[in-house]
Amino acid sequence: MTQEKCQNYLVCNHFVNKSINNLYCKDCLFYFNYTLIFKENKKVKVLSSIINKLISSSLLICPICLGSPKLFIKQKSCDHYICSGCIYNIYFDKTYIKNMPTNPVYTLKKSWDLYIYSNQSYKFRTKIINEFENYEFDDRLYNSLTQSYKYFIPSLFKHKLKELIIYQLQKNKYITEYKDLQYKKISAIKKCPYCRKYEETEDFVNNDYVEYRQANII
């Protein structure tokens, strides 16, 4: 079965999941939910006042990276453009996944992921994992929690529980910090760097963002 490209494939490089949407990939559906307007950056001949000669110059310069690549994307709220590279880096770059903390207990990697992201781990997460402030591990708190809520701990993980909890806290912290930084970038880019006109939209703000961030951590 041939996969269909997202309507914004030129920037997102994703395919459509028809069980979710027929036009856009999951990211484009969440962040935009409309077809982006692309513009090719062409070179023109302009007269240089310095050397008094015609020189080749690009029509568009990105206000964020100050580069002048081939493809630009129109801001939703005005007629100004931002380069596709900056849009990709803010919305679609997944390299952070490669730098995510890895589970030190390799033999339990799959079992832990299946458990910790399932509904079965709800009490374990709320009573133990979420009790560590700012994702910082504390031995005294760990001993107290695991003693008080030992019935919520699956026997499979008991012998490596400390390492698994430390790993999960580090992972949750990493994802939270990345999503917070991404949110700041998205909030900034919604206000045009040229005319300062703000994109009035409910996408990815306030409650939507909180729900999205929580969906990416336990």
Secondary structure, 3 states (H helix, E strand, C coil): CCCCECCCHHHHCCECCCCCCCCCCHHHHHHCCCCCCEEECCEEEEECCCCCCEEEEECCCCCCCCCCCCEEEECCCCCCEEEHHHHHHHHCCCHHHHCCCCCCCHHHHHHHHHHHCCHHHHHHHHHCHHHCHHHCCCHHHHHHHHHHCHHHCCHHHHHHHHHHHHHHHHHHHHHHHHHHHHHHHHHHHCECCCCCCECCCCCCCHHHHHHHHHHCCC
